[in-house]
Amino acid sequence: MMSFITTLIAATALASTPATPIELINRIDTAAYSAEATFSVTMPQLTDDVVYALVLNQTPAPADTLCPAAYLIDWTVTHRPGMSEPTAADHGFTSYFSGNHYSLTAERLRERHMPADVATFTRPVKGGIAVTSQFADLVPALMAAKLRDMADDPRYSLSVRPDTIVGGEKAVALLTRMTVNGNVASEGEYLFYPGATLTPRRVVLENNTGSIGEQTITVNIARPHDAGTTPAPVTEEALMAVYPDQFERYRTSSYRLENLPGRHLPAIAAPTSTGTRFARNTSQSLDAPTAVVMLEARSEFTPKVIAAVREAAAQLPWRMDILWAFTDTNPDDVEAVIAEPATDETILLSARAIARDCGAGSTLPAIVFAGRNGIVTDFIAGYNNSLSSDVLKKMMGMKP
């Protein structure tokens, strides 16, 4: 009986030990995850290492076809050659969920969204920026995806060290080597904390060995926090709650055109062509259903947009206010295309902030429609030959 039990225990131990690279990869943690890490870059041409402090978070996203997990990576440069102490520009984050990508770098918060920016999420590989952003492949679910790609790539060879002792503690290791034209281009060592699921412990990457661009990356990852949490935000509101100051100070777009309907029209403040100032806050109601038309005076489409919007408004049986929001600062440029405002029209100058806050900074011309309650009902991005009828349809759908 004792012999049988001993044999059973040994068999169980062997079954729980990953024997092949794929078996190891399949056991990497894809559940909710959060852990701190230190990321160091060593290069011969640098007098000292560049060091980052990271917080890695993931939330499983089994239905997402672009990326296997939602993630939030918070990073701070803690050391680099010539650095005395971190500044605001040395802190940032990268977040992805459900086709939405946010990145704070050098005090600028950039965001990209599907389906408005399809190429960004499909090139150069499936997932695009979601899977290729800096530090993304340190998130366990994305690390597993990257290692699977290596296992399928004939340039790579992978091997497992199932029972390794590192720093006096047991670890499971996966070694990788990339060979190009008979030469070793890179080598990697991936260490994992052992368990029912494997969580990353250390990653060492040797890139461009022997060349002028030789680089060593060392990542030490602490044991994960409570796995019962869901640390990576999966909505914009949740992400903004984590970084309220950063969104307030550094966001280049407070809204997105495709996400505006159902929300309040962003606050508007800009000088008018008559020398007064137009201002309304976010929650303020409007005197009538309103079309905010965002334009650049010198664009070839601007005269056509103005004509199309006016033609549509003239066919309405009720009042429709029009805000011509020109991003231009030179009143002469604006006057050249729209000399005088018609009835129920207001011409705004220097309206780049309005376009930015509506998420139309790079999509001009653009039109946003809002009801009297200040809630956005619809939008139009760009110009097309049926613009007049498109505008009329959206206007007719608004209650006077």
C-alpha positions as CSV (number, residue, x, y, z in Angstrom):
1,M,0.0,0.0,0.0
2,M,2.8,2.4,0.9
3,S,4.5,1.7,-2.4
4,F,1.3,2.4,-4.2
5,I,0.8,5.8,-2.4
6,T,4.4,6.7,-3.0
7,T,4.0,5.9,-6.7
8,L,0.8,7.9,-6.8
9,I,2.4,11.0,-5.2
10,A,5.3,10.8,-7.6
11,A,2.9,10.5,-10.6
12,T,0.9,13.5,-9.4
13,A,4.0,15.6,-9.0
14,L,5.2,14.7,-12.5
15,A,1.7,15.5,-13.9
16,S,1.8,18.9,-12.2
17,T,5.2,19.8,-13.6
18,P,5.2,21.3,-17.1
19,A,7.3,19.0,-19.3
20,T,7.0,20.9,-22.6
21,P,7.0,24.6,-23.4
22,I,3.3,24.5,-24.5
23,E,2.4,22.8,-21.2
24,L,4.1,25.5,-19.3
25,I,2.6,28.3,-21.4
26,N,-0.9,26.9,-20.9
27,R,-0.5,27.2,-17.2
28,I,0.5,30.9,-17.1
29,D,-2.1,32.9,-15.1
30,T,-4.8,34.5,-17.1
31,A,-7.1,35.3,-14.2
32,A,-7.4,38.7,-12.4
33,Y,-3.8,39.7,-11.5
34,S,-1.8,42.5,-9.9
35,A,1.9,42.7,-9.0
36,E,4.8,45.1,-8.7
37,A,7.9,44.8,-10.8
38,T,11.2,46.5,-11.4
39,F,12.3,46.8,-15.1
40,S,16.0,47.6,-15.9
41,V,17.7,48.3,-19.2
42,T,21.4,47.8,-19.5
43,M,23.3,49.0,-22.6
44,P,27.1,49.3,-23.1
45,Q,26.8,52.8,-24.4
46,L,24.9,54.0,-21.2
47,T,26.9,55.0,-18.1
48,D,24.1,53.6,-15.9
49,D,20.9,51.5,-16.1
50,V,17.5,52.9,-16.9
51,V,15.2,51.6,-14.2
52,Y,11.4,51.6,-14.1
53,A,9.0,50.7,-11.2
54,L,5.9,49.0,-12.6
55,V,2.5,47.9,-11.4
56,L,1.1,45.2,-13.7
57,N,-2.7,44.5,-13.7
58,Q,-4.8,42.3,-15.8
59,T,-8.5,41.3,-16.0
60,P,-9.5,38.4,-18.1
61,A,-11.3,39.2,-21.4
62,P,-12.2,35.9,-23.0
63,A,-14.6,37.6,-25.5
64,D,-12.1,40.1,-26.7
65,T,-10.8,39.1,-30.2
66,L,-7.9,41.6,-30.1
67,C,-6.3,41.0,-26.8
68,P,-6.7,38.2,-24.2
69,A,-7.0,40.5,-21.2
70,A,-7.8,44.0,-20.2
71,Y,-4.7,45.5,-18.5
72,L,-3.4,48.6,-16.7
73,I,0.4,49.1,-16.5
74,D,1.5,52.0,-14.3
75,W,5.2,53.0,-14.7
76,T,7.6,55.4,-13.2
77,V,11.2,56.0,-14.3
78,T,13.1,55.8,-11.0
79,H,16.6,56.0,-12.3
80,R,18.4,57.0,-15.5
81,P,21.8,58.5,-16.4
82,G,22.0,62.1,-15.1
83,M,18.7,61.9,-13.3
84,S,18.3,63.4,-9.8
85,E,14.7,62.5,-9.0
86,P,11.5,61.6,-11.0
87,T,9.4,64.4,-12.4
88,A,5.8,64.4,-13.7
89,A,7.1,63.4,-17.1
90,D,8.7,60.3,-15.6
91,H,5.4,58.8,-14.7
92,G,2.8,57.3,-17.0
93,F,0.5,54.4,-17.7
94,T,-0.9,52.2,-20.4
95,S,-4.4,50.8,-20.3
96,Y,-6.4,48.6,-22.7
97,F,-9.9,47.2,-22.6
98,S,-12.5,46.3,-25.1
99,G,-10.9,48.0,-28.1
100,N,-9.8,51.1,-26.2
101,H,-6.2,52.0,-25.6
102,Y,-4.9,54.9,-23.4
103,S,-1.3,55.9,-22.9
104,L,0.1,58.6,-20.8
105,T,3.7,59.5,-21.8
106,A,5.6,62.7,-21.3
107,E,2.6,64.5,-19.9
108,R,0.4,63.7,-22.9
109,L,-2.6,61.4,-22.6
110,R,-3.3,59.7,-26.0
111,E,-6.2,57.5,-26.7
112,R,-7.2,55.2,-29.6
113,H,-10.5,53.5,-30.1
114,M,-12.0,50.8,-32.4
115,P,-13.7,51.0,-34.8
116,A,-12.5,54.6,-35.5
117,D,-8.9,53.6,-35.7
118,V,-8.9,50.0,-37.1
119,A,-5.4,50.0,-38.5
120,T,-3.9,50.8,-35.0
121,F,-5.5,47.6,-33.6
122,T,-4.7,45.4,-36.6
123,R,-1.1,46.3,-37.6
124,P,1.6,45.1,-37.6
125,V,0.0,42.1,-35.9
126,K,-3.5,41.2,-34.7
127,G,-4.2,43.4,-31.6
128,G,-1.9,46.1,-32.9
129,I,-1.1,48.7,-30.2
130,A,-2.9,46.6,-27.6
131,V,-0.3,43.9,-27.7
132,T,2.8,45.8,-28.8
133,S,2.8,48.7,-26.3
134,Q,5.8,49.0,-24.0
135,F,5.6,46.6,-21.1
136,A,2.4,44.9,-22.4
137,D,4.1,41.5,-22.8
138,L,4.9,41.5,-19.1
139,V,1.2,41.1,-18.3
140,P,0.8,37.3,-17.8
141,A,-1.9,36.7,-20.4
142,L,0.0,38.7,-23.0
143,M,3.2,37.0,-22.0
144,A,1.6,33.6,-22.6
145,A,0.4,34.8,-26.0
146,K,3.8,36.0,-27.0
147,L,5.4,32.8,-25.9
148,R,2.9,30.8,-28.0
149,D,3.9,32.8,-31.0
150,M,7.5,32.0,-30.3
151,A,6.7,28.3,-30.0
152,D,5.1,28.5,-33.5
153,D,8.0,30.5,-35.0
154,P,10.7,28.3,-36.6
155,R,13.3,31.0,-35.7
156,Y,12.8,30.2,-32.0
157,S,13.8,27.2,-29.9
158,L,12.2,26.9,-26.4
159,S,13.1,24.6,-23.6
160,V,11.7,24.0,-20.1
161,R,13.6,23.7,-16.8
162,P,10.8,22.5,-14.5
163,D,12.7,22.4,-11.1
164,T,15.1,25.4,-10.8
165,I,16.3,26.9,-7.6
166,V,16.8,30.7,-7.8
167,G,17.7,32.7,-4.7
168,G,17.0,29.7,-2.6
169,E,13.4,29.4,-3.9
170,K,11.9,26.9,-6.4
171,A,11.1,28.2,-9.8
172,V,10.0,27.0,-13.2
173,A,12.0,28.3,-16.1
174,L,11.4,28.6,-19.8
175,L,14.4,29.4,-22.0
176,T,14.1,30.9,-25.4
177,R,16.6,31.5,-28.2
178,M,16.1,33.3,-31.6
179,T,18.4,32.4,-34.4
180,V,18.6,34.4,-37.6
181,N,20.8,33.2,-40.5
182,G,22.7,30.9,-38.2
183,N,23.4,33.7,-35.6
184,V,21.9,34.0,-32.2
185,A,19.8,37.3,-32.3
186,S,18.3,37.1,-28.8
187,E,18.0,34.9,-25.8
188,G,15.4,34.9,-23.0
189,E,14.9,33.4,-19.6
190,Y,11.4,33.4,-18.1
191,L,11.1,32.3,-14.5
192,F,7.8,31.6,-12.8
193,Y,6.6,31.1,-9.3
194,P,5.4,27.5,-9.1
195,G,1.8,26.5,-8.4
196,A,-1.4,25.4,-10.0
197,T,-1.1,28.4,-12.2
198,L,2.3,30.0,-13.0
199,T,2.9,33.7,-12.4
200,P,6.0,35.5,-13.7
201,R,8.9,36.0,-11.3
202,R,11.8,37.2,-13.5
203,V,12.4,37.9,-17.1
204,V,15.9,38.3,-18.6
205,L,16.3,39.2,-22.2
206,E,19.6,39.5,-24.1
207,N,19.0,41.3,-27.4
208,N,21.4,42.0,-30.3
209,T,24.2,40.1,-28.6
210,G,27.6,41.3,-29.7
211,S,26.3,44.2,-31.7
212,I,26.4,48.0,-31.1
213,G,22.8,47.8,-30.1
214,E,23.4,45.1,-27.5
215,Q,20.8,45.3,-24.7
216,T,20.0,43.4,-21.5
217,I,16.5,43.7,-20.0
218,T,16.0,42.4,-16.5
219,V,12.5,42.3,-14.9
220,N,12.0,41.2,-11.4
221,I,8.3,40.7,-10.5
222,A,7.0,40.3,-7.0
223,R,4.4,37.7,-6.0
224,P,0.9,38.7,-7.2
225,H,-1.6,40.4,-5.0
226,D,-4.9,38.8,-4.1
227,A,-6.1,37.1,-7.2
228,G,-9.7,37.5,-6.3
229,T,-9.6,41.2,-7.2
230,T,-10.3,42.6,-10.7
231,P,-7.5,45.3,-10.8
232,A,-7.5,46.4,-14.4
233,P,-10.3,48.9,-15.3
234,V,-12.7,47.7,-18.0
235,T,-14.5,51.1,-18.5
236,E,-13.3,54.6,-19.2
237,E,-15.1,55.8,-16.1
238,A,-13.2,53.3,-13.9
239,L,-9.8,54.3,-15.5
240,M,-10.6,58.0,-15.0
241,A,-11.3,57.2,-11.3
242,V,-7.8,55.8,-11.0
243,Y,-6.1,58.8,-12.7
244,P,-8.5,61.8,-12.3
245,D,-5.7,64.4,-12.3
246,Q,-4.0,63.0,-15.3
247,F,-7.2,63.0,-17.3
248,E,-7.9,66.5,-16.3
249,R,-4.5,67.9,-17.0
250,Y,-3.2,65.8,-19.9
251,R,-6.0,64.5,-21.9
252,T,-6.1,65.7,-25.5
253,S,-9.7,64.6,-26.0
254,S,-12.2,64.6,-23.2
255,Y,-14.7,62.8,-25.3
256,R,-14.8,60.8,-28.5
257,L,-17.2,61.5,-31.3
258,E,-18.5,58.0,-31.4
259,N,-19.0,58.0,-27.6
260,L,-20.8,61.3,-27.3
261,P,-24.4,60.4,-28.0
262,G,-26.3,60.1,-24.7
263,R,-23.8,62.3,-22.9
264,H,-23.9,66.0,-22.2
265,L,-22.4,68.3,-24.8
266,P,-18.9,69.3,-23.5
267,A,-18.5,72.7,-22.0
268,I,-18.0,75.4,-24.6
269,A,-16.1,78.7,-24.2
270,A,-14.8,80.7,-27.1
271,P,-14.8,84.3,-28.5
272,T,-17.4,85.1,-31.2
273,S,-16.9,86.9,-34.5
274,T,-18.7,89.9,-33.0
275,G,-16.2,90.4,-30.2
276,T,-18.3,88.9,-27.4
277,R,-17.7,85.6,-25.7
278,F,-19.8,82.5,-25.8
279,A,-19.8,80.2,-22.8
280,R,-21.9,77.3,-21.5
281,N,-21.1,74.6,-18.9
282,T,-21.4,70.9,-19.4
283,S,-24.8,70.5,-17.6
284,Q,-26.4,73.6,-19.0
285,S,-29.4,73.3,-21.2
286,L,-29.7,74.9,-24.7
287,D,-32.2,77.5,-26.0
288,A,-33.0,75.2,-28.9
289,P,-31.8,72.0,-30.6
290,T,-28.2,72.8,-31.6
291,A,-25.7,71.7,-34.2
292,V,-22.1,72.4,-33.3
293,V,-20.2,72.5,-36.6
294,M,-16.4,72.3,-36.2
295,L,-14.4,73.6,-39.1
296,E,-11.1,74.8,-40.4
297,A,-11.5,77.9,-42.5
298,R,-9.0,77.0,-45.2
299,S,-10.2,73.5,-45.7
300,E,-11.6,72.8,-49.2
301,F,-14.7,71.2,-47.7
302,T,-15.6,74.2,-45.4
303,P,-17.8,76.2,-47.9
304,K,-19.6,73.0,-48.9
305,V,-20.3,72.1,-45.3
306,I,-21.6,75.5,-44.5
307,A,-24.0,75.4,-47.5
308,A,-25.2,71.9,-46.7
309,V,-25.9,72.6,-43.0
310,R,-27.8,75.8,-43.9
311,E,-29.8,74.1,-46.6
312,A,-30.8,71.4,-44.1
313,A,-31.7,73.9,-41.4
314,A,-33.9,75.9,-43.8
315,Q,-36.1,72.9,-44.3
316,L,-36.9,72.4,-40.6
317,P,-40.3,73.4,-39.3
318,W,-38.7,74.5,-36.0
319,R,-35.7,76.5,-34.8
320,M,-32.3,74.9,-35.0
321,D,-29.4,76.8,-33.5
322,I,-26.0,76.5,-35.3
323,L,-22.6,77.1,-33.7
324,W,-19.9,77.5,-36.3
325,A,-16.9,76.5,-34.3
326,F,-13.8,77.5,-36.3
327,T,-10.5,76.3,-34.9
328,D,-8.8,79.3,-36.6
329,T,-7.5,82.2,-34.6
330,N,-7.4,84.7,-37.5
331,P,-10.9,86.3,-38.0
332,D,-10.0,87.3,-41.6
333,D,-9.7,83.6,-42.6
334,V,-13.1,82.9,-41.1
335,E,-14.7,85.9,-42.6
336,A,-13.5,84.8,-46.0
337,V,-15.8,81.8,-45.9
338,I,-18.7,82.9,-43.7
339,A,-18.9,86.7,-43.5
340,E,-22.0,87.1,-41.4
341,P,-23.9,84.8,-39.1
342,A,-27.5,84.1,-40.2
343,T,-30.5,84.0,-37.8
344,D,-30.0,81.5,-35.0
345,E,-26.3,81.2,-35.9
346,T,-23.2,82.0,-33.8
347,I,-19.6,82.1,-35.2
348,L,-16.9,81.0,-32.8
349,L,-13.2,81.5,-33.2
350,S,-10.2,79.8,-31.7
351,A,-12.4,76.7,-31.1
352,R,-9.7,74.1,-31.1
353,A,-10.5,73.2,-27.5
354,I,-14.1,72.6,-28.5
355,A,-13.0,70.2,-31.3
356,R,-10.6,68.5,-28.9
357,D,-13.2,68.0,-26.2
358,C,-15.7,66.6,-28.7
359,G,-13.0,64.1,-29.9
360,A,-12.9,65.7,-33.3
361,G,-9.4,67.2,-33.2
362,S,-8.2,65.1,-36.1
363,T,-11.6,64.5,-37.8
364,L,-12.6,67.9,-39.1
365,P,-15.1,68.8,-40.4
366,A,-17.4,67.3,-37.8
367,I,-20.9,68.1,-36.6
368,V,-22.3,67.3,-33.2
369,F,-26.1,67.5,-32.6
370,A,-27.5,68.2,-29.1
371,G,-31.1,68.6,-27.9
372,R,-32.4,71.4,-25.7
373,N,-31.5,69.4,-22.6
374,G,-27.8,69.5,-23.7
375,I,-27.6,65.8,-24.4
376,V,-25.8,64.8,-27.6
377,T,-28.1,62.9,-30.0
378,D,-25.8,62.1,-32.9
379,F,-22.7,63.2,-34.9
380,I,-21.3,63.3,-38.4
381,A,-17.5,63.0,-39.0
382,G,-16.0,64.2,-42.3
383,Y,-17.6,65.4,-45.5
384,N,-19.6,63.5,-48.1
385,N,-21.7,64.5,-51.1
386,S,-25.0,63.6,-49.3
387,L,-24.1,65.8,-46.3
388,S,-27.2,68.0,-46.6
389,S,-29.7,65.1,-46.5
390,D,-27.6,63.4,-43.7
391,V,-27.8,66.6,-41.6
392,L,-31.5,67.0,-42.2
393,K,-32.2,63.4,-41.1
394,K,-30.3,63.9,-37.9
395,M,-32.0,67.2,-37.3
396,M,-35.5,65.8,-37.9
397,G,-34.8,63.2,-35.3
398,M,-34.4,65.8,-32.6
399,K,-37.3,67.2,-30.6
400,P,-37.8,71.0,-30.8
